[in-house]
């Protein structure tokens, strides 16, 4: 339970206890001016339904530390057989399975011409390593350290979905510096 939740639970418990004790007690409750206001309709509706046993449990839970609260949650999960749920928001939707390809589509006349390519840095000359690193840094927008690691881990994919004209320019530029780039 986070600190704000604990504080909210404590404030709610104080308001409920204060309001339940006020008619019988002549001493004023030690609450802030904001809490002394008449409760809203929502609070008034839950106040009458509040069980004293539950109020005591809420008070005890609100006084627990964070580690004690975690132990309480884990023991309640094991006793009540509640599975662990992943925290962190909504799960991403699972993509639907692709529709089965009909035989008519398989018998397409001619394969389409490839327009987008993937560039891979295969190797480079050891003497031209600094030049290749600088060129990779400017092309991919990496830092100097990242571009050095990138070049040293060759063969490695540089770019994906590049047009033919742009990929030919990149290949020529790196070839002139002493690098070997393939277009797939």
C-alpha positions, 0 to 999 in steps of 0.5 A: 500500500503506498503512503498516500493510500495509507494516509487516505485510509487513516483519514477516512477511518478518523472521520468515520470514528469521529462521526460515530463517537461524536453524539455520545462524546462531549469532547470534540474530535481531534480532526482538521477543519476540513474533516469537521465539515458535514460529510457528503452524501457519498460518505453519509451513505457508506457510514451507515453501512460500515461494520465496526469489525471492518473499521477495526481491521481498516485501522489495523491495516492502515498502521502497517508498514510497507513491508508488513503490508506486502507480507499481508497481501502475499499471505492473503493471496496464498490463503485465498488462492488468488493468482498473481496479476501483472501490474503495469496497465493494460495488456497489449492486444494479441494480433489476430492470426493471418487469414489462410492464403487461398490457392488462387493467390499463390498462383500470382503471375509475377513476383512483385519488385522489391522496393524497400531494402535492409542494409547490413554492415558486413565488414570493414578494413581495420585501417579505415575503422575511425572513418567508418565509425564517424560515418555510422555516427552521422548516418544513424544518429548514434553517439560516438561510443554507440557507433564504435560498438556498432561497427565493432559488432559487424556484421550488423543490420544498419537500416531497415526499409530503405529505398533503393536509391538511398541504399545505393548511396549509403553502400557507395559512401561506406565502400569508398571508406573501406566498408562492406555493406550488403543490400537485402 
